[in-house]
Amino acid sequence: MSVQSFAINTLHGVHLGFVAMSSDDNLHGQMMIKAQTTDEDSQNLPEFMALQDLSDGTLLWQVKGEKIDIFNDKCHAKLHNGYLTYKNFSYILNDLTGAL
């Protein structure tokens, strides 16, 4: 099983949380997102509040062409070229795999 981890930032570089993705075949797997920031002002950003929707439990992911679909029974997001898109927000993912 492979595990990858990422930091989640706004397009302006504000840290909003973390992602961990696991997979047995690199085509589909599970994902956990943790919306987390130490900056009180960042907790009021609409990007942070939207990200909290994805923090409610385990998400599933599946490769679809050049993108990755991320979903559960309540949410649907996309991952493409290092950007996570959810609702009308885009986030930058910074790879932490091997950095820890």
Secondary structure as GFF3:
##gff-version 3
##sequence-region A 1 100
A	DSSP	beta_strand	2	10	.	.	.	ID=ss1
A	DSSP	beta_strand	15	23	.	.	.	ID=ss2
A	DSSP	beta_strand	28	35	.	.	.	ID=ss3
A	DSSP	three_ten_helix	42	44	.	.	.	ID=ss4
A	DSSP	alpha_helix	46	53	.	.	.	ID=ss5
A	DSSP	beta_strand	59	64	.	.	.	ID=ss6
A	DSSP	beta_strand	67	71	.	.	.	ID=ss7
A	DSSP	beta_strand	76	80	.	.	.	ID=ss8
A	DSSP	beta_strand	83	86	.	.	.	ID=ss9
A	DSSP	beta_strand	89	95	.	.	.	ID=ss10
###
